[in-house]
Amino acid sequence: MRELIARSEALPYMNALNSINWINVLLVIVLTSFATMFALANLTPVHIQFLGVSSASTPVFIPVFLAFMLGFFGGVLSLSFSRRKHKLEINRLRDENGRLQREVDNLRNIPLQDDV
C-alpha cells in the first residue's frame, strides 16, 4: 500500500520532468532549424582580413557563427567568475551568521543577576 502511495506521489514530479524534457527537445529543434535556415540563406562567399591575416573564401554564416560562439563562451567565462565570487561571499556570510547566532545564544544563556 505504501509503495502505491509513494508511486502516486512521485507521478506528478515525473510528469513535470518529462514535460521539461519535451520543452528542451522542442527548443533544440527550433533553434537548430533557425540556424539551418540562417546558414542556407547566407551562402554568399566573403573574404575576411583581420590583423594582417586573410582568410579563404568562406560563406558569410561561418564568421557570424564564430562571432556568436566567441561571445557566448566569453559570457559563460565571465559568468563563471561572477558565480565563484558570489559563492565565496555566500560562504563568508554563512560563517558570519553562524558566529553571530552562537553569540546570541550565549547571551541568552547568561543568568540574570540582581543588583540587590
ABEGO torsion letter per residue (X at the ends): XAAAAAAAAAAAAAAAAAAAAAAAAAAAAAAAAAAAAAAAABABBBBBBBGGBBBBBBBAAAAAAAAAAAAAAAAAAAAAAAAAAAAAAAAAAAAAAAAAAAAAAAAAABBBBBAX
